[in-house]
Amino acid sequence: MALGTGAFVEFLDENAQPTIDYIRGDLIFPLRWEGDHITECAFGSRRVLGQGRDKTEGYYVQTHTRENGGYVIRNAFLDATGAELPTPDGLATVTQSSPVPLFQIIRPNRVNAADPDSPMGMSVFGMAIDQLKAADLVFDSYVNEFVLGKKRVMVPQSLASIEMQKDGAMQPIFDPSDVLIYVYQQTQDGADDIKPLDMSLRAAEHEAGLQRMLDLLSKKCGLGTGRYRFDGSVARTATEVISEQSDLYQSLKRNEKPLERAIRGMVNALSWLTGGPCDVKTSISFDDSIIEDASAMVERNLLLVKNGLKSKKSAIMEILRCSGEDAEQMLREIATEQNAVMIPAEDTPAGTALFAPPAQAQADPVYLGD
């Protein structure tokens, strides 16, 4: 979210175990793309090559290109001048072709306003530079208010002790680094008095201004207003977050979409690397309990089912975040338990279940909802 682009890269380590590497946006170099979908890409990183006196800094470059309907990975090591170096032992220069890409690009789900034709994403701070500077300006002023607002005492020179310097000059005795006492030259008609300077701090005004700058920055980054507050005594429920900060909830749901596509691609890549199929049916459920009130969601589903406005199957799928097949299995088990008859404990042989469904219950259809 900060750099605008990231990538997952899957490979088998030296022990033939699947590994997932994360690549930062500044190390990603698209080679070919269709719209905003990167089909071929190179990833680079700085490495230390050699040992001892022969140790030099170089670059490790990995390219993923399409060839003959598959994806081929090439590994190369380059020195500072760009000359290619021998690859380390155990690292293949060219890998076998894979039917699925072994990398996935993730980016914030927003338009790249700086370069609309670029396949790279844009940082969430890309359009909030002015808000960042404004928040920093108010913060500096807030700190400076306390620096300048220190209590000081103005002492007339006539009341200050005087000592003779080596050069014959007369100088009042006080600590030059003292931030409390300052000596001033009094006028002839002025009174010999000590003047305390107690400046009032504009803390409340600065805190209000800093809160406004944070609200503007937070809204510009997609988190809505009120996400960051100085007043920590007010606890907000997830329902209030959804209703009052719809920008945050919508931003969360919007950014889950590219992440979901990347996770599906990651599962397919890991399945192929471990000898499985390259097209795996994947069900992804994001944990939105922080932003979504789970209790309110359960109560809403129960109310809809009770009034006949929603099927039990769809309610179970939403509450438990499971597939339709799992929800149907749960409904079968519930129906079996509800139709079971109780067997007295004294009549139960050892090792026999206490619940046994009647014979006719096996033939009754089970209503699974819509």
C-alpha positions as CSV (number, residue, x, y, z in Angstrom):
1,M,0.0,0.0,0.0
2,A,2.9,2.4,0.7
3,L,5.0,1.5,-2.4
4,G,2.1,0.9,-4.7
5,T,3.1,-2.5,-5.9
6,G,4.2,-5.9,-4.5
7,A,4.6,-9.4,-5.7
8,F,4.5,-13.0,-4.4
9,V,6.9,-15.4,-6.0
10,E,6.7,-19.2,-5.5
11,F,9.6,-21.6,-5.9
12,L,11.1,-24.8,-4.4
13,D,14.0,-24.4,-2.0
14,E,17.0,-26.6,-1.8
15,N,15.0,-29.1,0.2
16,A,12.3,-29.2,-2.5
17,Q,9.9,-27.5,-0.2
18,P,7.5,-24.8,-1.6
19,T,8.4,-21.3,-0.6
20,I,6.7,-18.0,-1.0
21,D,8.8,-14.9,-1.4
22,Y,7.6,-11.3,-1.2
23,I,9.1,-8.7,-3.5
24,R,8.8,-4.9,-2.9
25,G,7.6,-2.6,-5.6
26,D,11.0,-1.0,-6.2
27,L,12.4,-4.4,-7.2
28,I,9.6,-5.2,-9.7
29,F,10.2,-4.6,-13.4
30,P,7.3,-5.5,-15.8
31,L,8.4,-6.8,-19.2
32,R,5.0,-7.3,-20.8
33,W,1.5,-6.5,-19.8
34,E,-2.1,-6.5,-21.1
35,G,-4.0,-3.5,-19.6
36,D,-3.1,-3.6,-16.0
37,H,-2.4,-7.4,-16.0
38,I,1.4,-8.1,-16.0
39,T,2.1,-11.3,-18.0
40,E,5.9,-11.2,-17.9
41,C,8.0,-9.7,-15.2
42,A,11.5,-9.5,-13.8
43,F,12.5,-9.2,-10.2
44,G,15.8,-7.9,-9.0
45,S,17.6,-7.6,-5.7
46,R,21.1,-6.6,-4.5
47,R,23.3,-9.5,-3.4
48,V,26.8,-9.9,-2.0
49,L,28.7,-12.2,-4.3
50,G,31.8,-14.2,-3.3
51,Q,33.6,-14.4,0.0
52,G,36.6,-12.8,1.6
53,R,38.7,-10.5,-0.6
54,D,36.7,-11.7,-3.7
55,K,33.5,-10.4,-2.2
56,T,31.7,-7.9,-4.4
57,E,28.2,-6.4,-4.6
58,G,26.1,-7.5,-7.4
59,Y,22.5,-8.1,-8.5
60,Y,20.3,-11.2,-8.7
61,V,17.8,-11.0,-11.5
62,Q,14.9,-13.5,-12.0
63,T,12.8,-13.2,-15.1
64,H,9.4,-14.9,-15.7
65,T,8.6,-15.1,-19.5
66,R,6.0,-16.9,-21.5
67,E,7.3,-19.5,-24.0
68,N,5.2,-22.1,-25.9
69,G,2.1,-21.6,-23.7
70,G,4.0,-21.9,-20.4
71,Y,6.1,-19.8,-18.1
72,V,9.9,-20.2,-18.0
73,I,12.1,-18.8,-15.2
74,R,15.6,-17.6,-15.8
75,N,18.1,-16.8,-13.0
76,A,21.1,-14.5,-13.5
77,F,23.7,-12.8,-11.4
78,L,25.2,-9.5,-12.6
79,D,28.1,-7.5,-11.3
80,A,28.0,-3.7,-10.8
81,T,28.8,-3.2,-14.5
82,G,26.0,-5.4,-15.7
83,A,28.3,-8.3,-16.8
84,E,26.8,-11.7,-16.2
85,L,28.4,-13.9,-13.5
86,P,28.2,-17.7,-13.0
87,T,25.2,-18.8,-11.0
88,P,25.8,-20.4,-7.6
89,D,25.8,-24.2,-7.2
90,G,22.3,-25.7,-7.0
91,L,20.6,-22.8,-8.8
92,A,19.4,-23.7,-12.3
93,T,19.9,-21.0,-14.9
94,V,16.6,-22.0,-16.7
95,T,13.8,-23.9,-15.0
96,Q,11.2,-26.1,-16.6
97,S,8.1,-24.6,-18.1
98,S,5.1,-24.2,-15.8
99,P,1.5,-24.1,-17.0
100,V,0.7,-21.3,-14.5
101,P,2.6,-18.2,-13.5
102,L,4.7,-18.5,-10.4
103,F,4.3,-14.9,-9.5
104,Q,1.3,-12.7,-8.6
105,I,1.2,-8.9,-8.6
106,I,-0.7,-7.1,-5.8
107,R,-1.4,-3.4,-5.8
108,P,-4.0,-1.0,-4.3
109,N,-7.2,-1.1,-6.1
110,R,-7.1,2.5,-7.4
111,V,-6.2,4.3,-10.6
112,N,-2.5,5.2,-11.1
113,A,-3.1,8.9,-11.5
114,A,0.7,9.6,-12.0
115,D,0.9,7.3,-15.1
116,P,-2.4,5.8,-16.2
117,D,-0.7,3.6,-18.8
118,S,1.7,2.0,-16.3
119,P,0.9,-1.5,-15.1
120,M,2.4,-0.6,-11.7
121,G,0.2,0.5,-8.9
122,M,0.1,3.8,-7.1
123,S,0.9,4.3,-3.5
124,V,-2.0,5.3,-1.2
125,F,0.1,8.4,-0.4
126,G,0.5,9.3,-4.0
127,M,-2.3,11.8,-4.1
128,A,-1.9,12.8,-0.4
129,I,1.5,14.6,-0.4
130,D,-0.1,18.0,0.4
131,Q,-2.0,16.4,3.3
132,L,1.2,14.8,4.6
133,K,3.1,18.2,4.4
134,A,0.1,20.0,6.1
135,A,0.0,17.4,9.0
136,D,3.8,17.8,9.5
137,L,3.5,21.6,9.4
138,V,0.8,21.6,12.1
139,F,2.8,19.1,14.2
140,D,6.0,21.3,14.0
141,S,3.9,24.3,15.1
142,Y,2.4,22.3,17.9
143,V,5.9,21.3,19.3
144,N,7.2,24.9,18.7
145,E,4.3,26.2,20.8
146,F,5.7,24.4,23.8
147,V,9.3,25.5,23.1
148,L,8.4,29.1,22.9
149,G,5.8,28.9,25.7
150,K,8.3,28.1,28.4
151,K,8.0,30.3,31.5
152,R,10.7,33.0,31.7
153,V,11.6,35.9,34.2
154,M,12.8,39.2,32.9
155,V,15.3,40.8,35.4
156,P,16.5,44.4,35.0
157,Q,20.2,44.8,34.8
158,S,20.2,47.0,38.0
159,L,19.1,44.0,40.0
160,A,21.6,41.6,38.6
161,S,24.9,41.0,40.3
162,I,27.9,42.6,38.5
163,E,31.4,41.3,38.4
164,M,34.6,42.6,36.9
165,Q,35.9,40.7,33.8
166,K,39.6,40.3,33.0
167,D,39.4,42.9,30.3
168,G,37.9,45.4,32.7
169,A,34.3,45.1,31.4
170,M,31.4,44.9,33.8
171,Q,29.1,41.9,33.2
172,P,26.0,40.7,35.1
173,I,26.3,37.3,36.7
174,F,23.8,34.8,35.3
175,D,24.0,31.6,33.5
176,P,24.1,32.3,29.7
177,S,22.5,29.0,29.0
178,D,19.7,29.6,31.5
179,V,16.3,29.5,29.8
180,L,14.5,30.9,32.8
181,I,16.1,34.3,33.5
182,Y,16.8,37.0,31.0
183,V,18.5,40.4,31.8
184,Y,17.2,43.5,30.0
185,Q,18.4,47.1,29.9
186,Q,15.9,49.1,31.9
187,T,14.9,52.7,30.9
188,Q,15.6,55.6,33.1
189,D,12.0,56.2,34.1
190,G,11.3,52.5,34.5
191,A,10.7,50.7,37.8
192,D,13.2,48.2,39.1
193,D,10.9,45.2,39.0
194,I,11.0,41.6,37.9
195,K,8.6,40.8,35.1
196,P,7.5,37.2,34.7
197,L,6.6,36.1,31.2
198,D,4.0,33.3,31.4
199,M,2.8,32.7,27.8
200,S,-0.4,30.8,27.4
201,L,-0.2,27.8,25.1
202,R,-2.6,27.3,22.2
203,A,-2.6,23.6,22.7
204,A,-6.4,23.1,22.1
205,E,-6.2,25.0,18.8
206,H,-3.2,23.0,17.6
207,E,-4.8,19.7,18.6
208,A,-7.9,20.6,16.7
209,G,-5.9,21.6,13.7
210,L,-3.7,18.5,13.8
211,Q,-6.9,16.3,14.1
212,R,-8.3,18.0,11.0
213,M,-5.1,17.4,9.1
214,L,-5.1,13.7,10.1
215,D,-8.7,13.4,9.0
216,L,-7.9,14.9,5.6
217,L,-4.9,12.6,5.2
218,S,-6.9,9.6,6.3
219,K,-9.7,10.3,3.9
220,K,-7.3,10.8,1.1
221,C,-5.7,7.5,1.8
222,G,-9.0,5.6,1.8
223,L,-9.5,5.2,5.5
224,G,-12.2,7.8,6.0
225,T,-12.4,10.5,8.6
226,G,-12.0,9.8,12.3
227,R,-9.8,6.8,11.9
228,Y,-7.1,8.4,14.0
229,R,-8.1,10.4,17.0
230,F,-6.4,12.0,20.0
231,D,-9.3,11.1,22.3
232,G,-8.8,7.5,23.1
233,S,-11.6,7.4,25.7
234,V,-14.4,6.8,23.2
235,A,-14.6,3.2,22.0
236,R,-16.2,2.7,18.6
237,T,-18.0,-0.4,17.6
238,A,-17.7,-2.1,14.3
239,T,-21.3,-1.0,13.4
240,E,-20.3,2.6,14.0
241,V,-17.2,2.2,11.8
242,I,-19.3,0.8,9.0
243,S,-22.1,3.5,9.2
244,E,-19.9,6.5,10.1
245,Q,-16.8,5.6,8.1
246,S,-18.2,4.1,4.9
247,D,-15.1,5.1,3.1
248,L,-13.0,2.7,5.2
249,Y,-15.4,-0.2,4.7
250,Q,-15.7,0.4,1.0
251,S,-11.9,0.7,0.7
252,L,-11.5,-2.6,2.5
253,K,-13.9,-4.4,0.2
254,R,-12.4,-2.8,-2.9
255,N,-8.8,-3.8,-2.0
256,E,-9.8,-7.4,-1.2
257,K,-10.6,-8.1,-4.8
258,P,-7.0,-7.9,-6.2
259,L,-5.7,-9.7,-3.1
260,E,-8.2,-12.5,-3.7
261,R,-7.0,-12.9,-7.3
262,A,-3.4,-13.1,-6.1
263,I,-4.2,-15.7,-3.5
264,R,-6.0,-17.9,-6.0
265,G,-3.0,-17.7,-8.3
266,M,-0.7,-18.5,-5.4
267,V,-2.7,-21.6,-4.6
268,N,-2.5,-22.8,-8.2
269,A,1.2,-22.2,-8.3
270,L,1.9,-24.0,-5.0
271,S,-0.3,-26.9,-6.1
272,W,1.6,-27.4,-9.3
273,L,5.0,-27.1,-7.5
274,T,4.0,-29.9,-5.2
275,G,2.8,-32.2,-8.0
276,G,-0.9,-31.3,-7.8
277,P,-3.3,-29.9,-10.4
278,C,-2.6,-26.4,-11.7
279,D,-6.3,-25.3,-11.5
280,V,-7.5,-25.7,-7.9
281,K,-11.0,-24.6,-6.8
282,T,-10.3,-22.2,-4.0
283,S,-12.7,-20.6,-1.6
284,I,-11.4,-17.4,0.2
285,S,-13.1,-15.8,3.2
286,F,-11.5,-12.6,4.5
287,D,-11.7,-12.0,8.3
288,D,-13.6,-8.8,8.5
289,S,-14.4,-9.1,12.2
290,I,-12.4,-6.0,13.0
291,I,-14.4,-3.9,10.6
292,E,-17.7,-5.8,10.6
293,D,-19.8,-6.5,13.6
294,A,-20.1,-10.3,13.7
295,S,-22.8,-10.4,16.3
296,A,-25.0,-8.0,14.4
297,M,-24.5,-10.1,11.2
298,V,-25.6,-13.2,13.0
299,E,-28.7,-11.5,14.5
300,R,-29.6,-10.1,11.1
301,N,-29.5,-13.6,9.5
302,L,-31.5,-15.2,12.3
303,L,-34.2,-12.5,11.9
304,L,-34.4,-13.0,8.1
305,V,-34.6,-16.8,8.5
306,K,-37.3,-16.5,11.2
307,N,-39.4,-14.2,9.0
308,G,-38.9,-16.5,5.9
309,L,-36.9,-13.9,4.0
310,K,-33.7,-16.0,3.8
311,S,-32.9,-19.7,3.5
312,K,-31.1,-21.5,6.2
313,K,-28.5,-22.6,3.7
314,S,-27.5,-19.1,2.7
315,A,-27.6,-17.9,6.3
316,I,-25.1,-20.7,7.4
317,M,-22.9,-19.8,4.4
318,E,-22.7,-16.2,5.5
319,I,-22.3,-16.8,9.2
320,L,-19.8,-19.6,9.0
321,R,-18.2,-18.5,5.7
322,C,-18.4,-21.9,4.3
323,S,-19.4,-23.4,0.9
324,G,-22.8,-24.5,-0.2
325,E,-21.9,-28.1,0.1
326,D,-20.7,-27.7,3.7
327,A,-23.9,-25.8,4.5
328,E,-26.0,-28.6,3.1
329,Q,-24.1,-31.2,5.1
330,M,-24.7,-29.1,8.3
331,L,-28.4,-29.0,7.5
332,R,-28.5,-32.8,7.1
333,E,-26.8,-33.3,10.4
334,I,-29.1,-30.8,12.1
335,A,-32.2,-32.6,10.6
336,T,-30.9,-36.0,11.7
337,E,-30.3,-34.8,15.3
338,Q,-33.8,-33.2,15.4
339,N,-35.5,-36.4,14.2
340,A,-33.5,-38.6,16.5
341,V,-35.3,-40.3,19.5
342,M,-33.8,-40.6,23.0
343,I,-32.9,-44.1,24.2
344,P,-33.0,-44.5,28.1
345,A,-29.5,-44.9,29.5
346,E,-30.4,-48.1,31.4
347,D,-31.5,-49.7,28.1
348,T,-28.4,-48.7,26.2
349,P,-25.9,-51.5,25.6
350,A,-22.3,-50.6,26.1
351,G,-20.8,-48.8,23.0
352,T,-24.2,-47.8,21.6
353,A,-25.1,-44.2,20.8
354,L,-27.7,-42.5,23.0
355,F,-29.4,-41.0,20.0
356,A,-30.9,-43.2,17.2
357,P,-33.0,-41.8,14.3
358,P,-36.3,-43.5,13.8
359,A,-36.7,-45.7,10.7
360,Q,-39.1,-43.3,9.0
361,A,-36.8,-40.4,9.5
362,Q,-34.3,-41.8,7.0
363,A,-36.9,-41.6,4.2
364,D,-38.2,-38.1,5.0
365,P,-36.7,-35.4,2.7
366,V,-34.5,-32.8,4.2
367,Y,-35.4,-29.2,3.3
368,L,-32.2,-27.4,2.3
369,G,-33.7,-24.0,1.5
370,D,-33.3,-22.1,-1.7
